[in-house]
Amino acid sequence: MVISVYLYEKRKPIWATAIPFVIMVCLTGWAMVYNLRDFLLGSDYVSRQPHLFVIGALVALLEVWMIIEVAIHIKKAPKPKAQTG
């Protein structure tokens, strides 16, 4: 993620880092939501683990926060100058 933002600011191609970043965020986010559901609504009382739900929810919130920060940073990045020629 950091490398993608750095390359974006330097006006270099970001596809080599952005595509794996998006895939990793989607897969880990999906897995976290799946685990949060199991931690909160386990099949029986023994399998419910509220402490893991709280920790997982905090990690998920940090992931969302990082994505928002990247979007804000990219939005504020200087625009490329128009080339005349």
Secondary structure as a PSIPRED ss2 file (coil, helix, strand):
# PSIPRED VFORMAT (PSIPRED V4.0)

   1 M C   1.000  0.000  0.000
   2 V H   0.000  1.000  0.000
   3 I H   0.000  1.000  0.000
   4 S H   0.000  1.000  0.000
   5 V H   0.000  1.000  0.000
   6 Y H   0.000  1.000  0.000
   7 L H   0.000  1.000  0.000
   8 Y H   0.000  1.000  0.000
   9 E H   0.000  1.000  0.000
  10 K C   1.000  0.000  0.000
  11 R C   1.000  0.000  0.000
  12 K C   1.000  0.000  0.000
  13 P C   1.000  0.000  0.000
  14 I C   1.000  0.000  0.000
  15 W H   0.000  1.000  0.000
  16 A H   0.000  1.000  0.000
  17 T H   0.000  1.000  0.000
  18 A H   0.000  1.000  0.000
  19 I H   0.000  1.000  0.000
  20 P H   0.000  1.000  0.000
  21 F H   0.000  1.000  0.000
  22 V H   0.000  1.000  0.000
  23 I H   0.000  1.000  0.000
  24 M H   0.000  1.000  0.000
  25 V H   0.000  1.000  0.000
  26 C H   0.000  1.000  0.000
  27 L H   0.000  1.000  0.000
  28 T H   0.000  1.000  0.000
  29 G H   0.000  1.000  0.000
  30 W H   0.000  1.000  0.000
  31 A H   0.000  1.000  0.000
  32 M H   0.000  1.000  0.000
  33 V H   0.000  1.000  0.000
  34 Y H   0.000  1.000  0.000
  35 N H   0.000  1.000  0.000
  36 L H   0.000  1.000  0.000
  37 R H   0.000  1.000  0.000
  38 D H   0.000  1.000  0.000
  39 F H   0.000  1.000  0.000
  40 L H   0.000  1.000  0.000
  41 L C   1.000  0.000  0.000
  42 G C   1.000  0.000  0.000
  43 S C   1.000  0.000  0.000
  44 D C   1.000  0.000  0.000
  45 Y C   1.000  0.000  0.000
  46 V C   1.000  0.000  0.000
  47 S C   1.000  0.000  0.000
  48 R C   1.000  0.000  0.000
  49 Q C   1.000  0.000  0.000
  50 P H   0.000  1.000  0.000
  51 H H   0.000  1.000  0.000
  52 L H   0.000  1.000  0.000
  53 F H   0.000  1.000  0.000
  54 V H   0.000  1.000  0.000
  55 I H   0.000  1.000  0.000
  56 G H   0.000  1.000  0.000
  57 A H   0.000  1.000  0.000
  58 L H   0.000  1.000  0.000
  59 V H   0.000  1.000  0.000
  60 A H   0.000  1.000  0.000
  61 L H   0.000  1.000  0.000
  62 L H   0.000  1.000  0.000
  63 E H   0.000  1.000  0.000
  64 V H   0.000  1.000  0.000
  65 W H   0.000  1.000  0.000
  66 M H   0.000  1.000  0.000
  67 I H   0.000  1.000  0.000
  68 I H   0.000  1.000  0.000
  69 E H   0.000  1.000  0.000
  70 V H   0.000  1.000  0.000
  71 A H   0.000  1.000  0.000
  72 I H   0.000  1.000  0.000
  73 H H   0.000  1.000  0.000
  74 I H   0.000  1.000  0.000
  75 K H   0.000  1.000  0.000
  76 K H   0.000  1.000  0.000
  77 A C   1.000  0.000  0.000
  78 P C   1.000  0.000  0.000
  79 K C   1.000  0.000  0.000
  80 P C   1.000  0.000  0.000
  81 K C   1.000  0.000  0.000
  82 A C   1.000  0.000  0.000
  83 Q C   1.000  0.000  0.000
  84 T C   1.000  0.000  0.000
  85 G C   1.000  0.000  0.000
